[in-house]
Amino acid sequence: MYVAVKGGEAAIRNAHRLLADRRRGDPTVPALHLSQIVEQLALGVDRVMAEGALYDRELAGLALMQARGDMIEAIFLVRAYRTTLPRFGYTLPVDTGAMRIERRISATFKDLPGGQVLGPTFDYTHRLLEPELAEGAKPPAPERREAVAEASPRVTDLLGHDGLIEADGTGDGEITDITRTPMEFPLPRDGRLQALSRGDEGFLLALAYSTQRGYARSHPFVGEIRIGEVEIELEVPELPFPAPLGRVRLTECQMVNQFKGSAKAPPQFTRGYGLVFGQSERKAMAMALCDRALRAAEFGEDIVAAAQDEEFVISHSDNVQATGFVEHLKLPHYVDFQAELDLVRRMRAERQDVTETREAAE
Amino acid sequence: MQEKVIDQNERRRLMAIVARAPRTAIEEALVAFGPLPPHRELRKAQTGLVTLRGRIGGGGAAFNLGEATVTRTSIRLETGEIGHAYALGRDAKKARLSALIDAAFQSPVLHERIVGKVFEPLARNEADDERQKAEETAATKVDFFTLVRGED
């Protein structure tokens, strides 16, 4: 017999109503406007887009607002929304070499075409709180300097010629899509990159850090980080050319790592790659380090650390899945627990019986 | 009807500029253009997803990066020209105006006015914005210099 216990409807309704009120906060404080979140909490919005795997600044901002600033809840909302939309297709691959540069740095080459461009960075700030920001101080207008039209080729392309560094590789075979087909390990590198790009920043950061601390050492250098907008184009039947859709901001990280070479291949640098929605530098770096660590088998390296274990990394990198499974523990488990409680009681009773019998025998 | 060869390269540039422009800028340009030509919706504005692709290492094999919202629509002018619109985002009104601009671009009667009142002003606005951003970015470019230390 199965007996369903119902209840809590009114409590749930009232809890959600209370949530709406607490989300609004003190009513004497002006309400946030979506555009304020999109404009002024831009990197938070970018993270929701990246891990929600949906490029739409307003939706990500709305999700952040609805989630009271809870990143993973906001990411969950975005993922849920995604599933309600029809799919129009796959765009042409973006050309990050033609990116409209907003920031571009290399830790390996000082002088490179296009130069080192710092852009709007937290680097070199003193990490001191600025109370005047809370007072609503107006920032001075940015300094301007004549912009020389100069291409900024990817550093890895500059080095590629002499074979000192691993080439991009080719292969326009079948492209894995983890949103269409269930993941099966081992995943090809394209599928891993798709998962890493939407993976949890904190989780990937910790794994990347572990590789630096000696768990899967890979001696990384930042070959290049670039942030800026790229054009998106989609082939459609009704137009004789790819439809231009507009631009999105991406962060790309080229990590360059040591490699000793083998009997077959002369020594050359290997690479890890990161590409993430929005201005997401830390995430792109972590992604590139994890990408390289996960290529261990390809280079014949011993798999000794968590960051090299594909199934471990990829299966646990999705924070929506992770939070779903962890948080489901909150839901009523009354029956499961009752069953286990009975079991423990029975086991204890049996043990007591055995002890009593043994004592009686002695 | 007078046959006119449509410059597809120019049409593509126009569509790109319109797709990138904020709706308010398009509306402003269309005010200058004057009354909109009679037309009807051929395909209702629809919002969906496209999967953006990158390349491994920047130039290698393609991989799926993540999705983006896109809105598309098609309209037909009373004179027969069909205009299409595709743009990132969820703005149906922007899509309808963009499709109208594409259709008008193909119309021998409206072509010149679309180029003069919509295409060129939008392109100018965008170029101004881009120049400002490029100059602000250029000011953060590092100029290295060498410190000479010690004697000779």
Interface residues (C-beta under 8 A of the other chain):
Chain A: A50 A53 L54 Y55 D56 E58 L59 R82 L85 P86 R87 F88 G89 Y90 T91 L92 P93 V94 T96 G97 R100 I101 E102 R103 K110 D111 G115 Q116 V117 L118 G119 P120 P142 E143 R144 R145 E146 A147 V148 R154 T156 D157 A167 D168 G169 T170 G171 D172 G173 I175 T176 D177 I178 T179 R189 D190 G191 L193 Q194 S197 R198 E231 I232 L234 V236 E238 L239 P240 F241 A243 P244 L245 G246 R247 V248 L250 E252 Q254 R271 Y273 L275 F277
Chain B: Q8 N9 R11 R12 M15 A16 A19 R20 Q46 T47 G48 L49 V50 T51 L52 R53 G54 R55 I56 G57 G58 G59 G60 A61 A62 F63 N64 L65 G66 E67 A68 T69 V70 R72 S74 H84 Y86 A87 L88 G89 R90 E130 R131 Q132 K133 A134 E135 E136 T137 A138 A139 T140 K141 V142 F144
